[in-house]
């Protein structure tokens, strides 16, 4: 079996290449040669940046949303379920007080 060494690029590098591609000053082939990346990869990074750019501005500032998994009703139901399981296990093992 042959072992291939893949290059791992940082997010910062990918963003730099994608921004350069979005500028449109150079062709994708020129950008690929300049940064040592295949032109197809440059196109993929450009597309990914364009798709996710809107998400950067959608995040609202302010207090974080309340975690609904910690609601009192849910916690009480979990306690009840666990107590029932514990009682069942005590009964089956013969450790009844």
DODRENBA-733005 format. One record per residue (C-alpha): residue in one letter; x, y, z. Coordinates in steps of 0.02 Angstrom, whole numbers, plus 50000, padded with zeros to 5 digits. Layout:
AXYZ/...
//
This chain:
X500005000050000/X500625017249960/X500515030650090/X500085047950026/X500505063550122/X499075075850119/X499335094150149/X498355101650292/X497955120050275/X497465131450416/X495815140750413/X496775157050400/X497665151150243/X496045144950165/X495205161650201/X496665171050124/X496575160649964/X494665162049955/X494685180949977/X495985182349840/X494845172049727/X493325182649769/X494275198549725/X494355192549546/X495995201449505/X496875185149461/X496235169349381/X495965153749485/X497455145549400/X498585160249445/X497995159749626/X498275141049633/X500055142749570/X500425157249686/X499855148049843/X500315130249789/X498515124049788/X497535115349651/X496345127149559/X494865115949599/X495245117849784/X495325136749764/X493585136349686/X492895125649827/X493585137149961/X492885152249869/X491165144249858/X491205139250042/X491675156950095/X490275164449991/X488985152450063/X489495155050244/X489795173850236/X487975178050272/X488025167550431/X489355178950504/X488125193250514/X486605183250570/X487235180550746/X486355192450865/X487215200451011/X486525200051185/X486185186651312/X486395168751261/X484795158651237/X484235149051391/X484635130651387/X482945121951381/X483695105251432/X483855111851610/X482005116051630/X481285111251800/X479925099951728/X481205090051630/X482355088351779/X480945082451894/X480395069551768/X482185063351753/X482315061851943/X480695051851947/X481295040351811/X482955037451897/X482105033852064/X481005020851981/X482525012651900/X483435012552067/X481945004552155/X481814991352019/X483674987452032/X483564986052222/X482084974252207/X482944963152078/X484584962252174/X483724958852341/X484374974452429/X482694980252496/X482824990852654/
//
